[in-house]
Amino acid sequence: MMNLSIVTHFVLLGIPHTEGLETTLFVLFLSFYIFTLVGNLLILLAIVSSSRLHTPMYFFLCQLSMCDIFFPSVSSPKMLFYLSGNTQVISYTGCVCQLFFYHFLGCTECFLYTVMTYDRFVAICHPLRYSTIMNHRACAILATGTSFFGCIQATFLTTLTFQLPYCGPNEVDYYFCDIPAMLKLACADTSALEMVGLISVGLMPLSCFLLILTSYSCILCSILQIRSAEGRHRAFSTCSAHLTAILLAFMPVVLIYLQPTPNPWLNAAVQVLNNLVTPMLNPLIYSLRNKEVKCSLKKVLQQVPILSKK
């Protein structure tokens, strides 16, 4: 990727229409970020420390927790840095890295939700063949595939964005380097690239969502055929947490990238929800509806000296 730009750095202007609220936003976003890191680390510890949770479903949940740790870490530290009164300048290379890793981790999560849905589909629709289909090799291939295709998608979008010349304005009207904000600063006609980017960003989550919808249609049919009320309740309970997480993950993408008329303030608010709030809620969603995870979490917390004394 050739850098044709004479711009060496960019200035992040932050969230639109929030002047004077820097201290409040800093405390709020820092709290979200800390809870996100702690919650996902606890989920990881709970799964790793319990042999009962060493199954494909929890293996993919571990990968999701790792993504939820790194995903907000792409934009939050820099945002917190300038909200605390420090410089809003980000280097050209830093901006490229921010955009790449944001879409790499975002796409990986999108593919991962699809894989997790497939895991639930096999578990509920083909329970007798579950251990054969979802063996260690298959899980490793699926987990690696989510990261590989996420990397391909992010490389394409990053190359598409930064092959443009940036030779004039360098103020990014946003709180991190994302495609719509960067294209506004390019010294070239971006209409064709905007269309290609929109199709690329839109088709990937749409394809994943259609696969998820198809899988859950089959899952629903299988659940309704279960005779016992307890069996149906257990199956619904297993899927409800995953469905909630999917809706929280996919709705911001639709609102940000597929809206006909972009609204900077709405985009920023939804992006904060996507970057900080959703990764923070995922540990709660998966632990509150899952007795095995809750039991393992209790054991982990009891091993913490400060908490075990209480």
Disulfide bonds with the S-S distance in Angstrom:
Cys95-Cys177 1.93
Cys167-Cys187 2.31
